[in-house]
Structure formats: C-alpha cells, structure tokens
Amino acid sequence: MKQEDIIIYGCVIIGAGIGLLVNNAFPGVLIGLGVGYVLKSFTTKNE
C-alpha cells in the first residue's frame, strides 16, 4: 500500500466518523474522500 493511499483511506474513515456523529455517514465519506484527494495532491511530488 502506498503512502498516498493511506492518506485517502484515513480521511475517508475520519469523514465517516464525523458523518456518523451527525447521522449522515455517506456524505461524510464523500467529503472525506474529496479532502483525501486534495491532501494527496499537496503531499505528492509532481513527476
């Protein structure tokens, strides 16, 4: 598993947890996925 993938998975899990707190898990997962991809683009080098 790549480091970039771990960032995305972590953000998805955190988003799902926050979504469960407000009784909407699926939108939380989608927001976490989007944030994960943004963080991935900032942390990876352009090759």
Secondary structure in CASP SS format (residue, H / E / C, confidence):
PFRMAT SS
TARGET T0000
AUTHOR 0000-0000-0000
METHOD secondary structure of the structure
MODEL  1
M C 1.00
K C 1.00
Q H 1.00
E H 1.00
D H 1.00
I H 1.00
I H 1.00
I H 1.00
Y H 1.00
G H 1.00
C H 1.00
V H 1.00
I H 1.00
I H 1.00
G H 1.00
A H 1.00
G H 1.00
I H 1.00
G H 1.00
L H 1.00
L H 1.00
V C 1.00
N C 1.00
N C 1.00
A H 1.00
F H 1.00
P H 1.00
G H 1.00
V H 1.00
L H 1.00
I H 1.00
G H 1.00
L H 1.00
G H 1.00
V H 1.00
G H 1.00
Y H 1.00
V H 1.00
L H 1.00
K H 1.00
S H 1.00
F H 1.00
T H 1.00
T C 1.00
K C 1.00
N C 1.00
E C 1.00
END
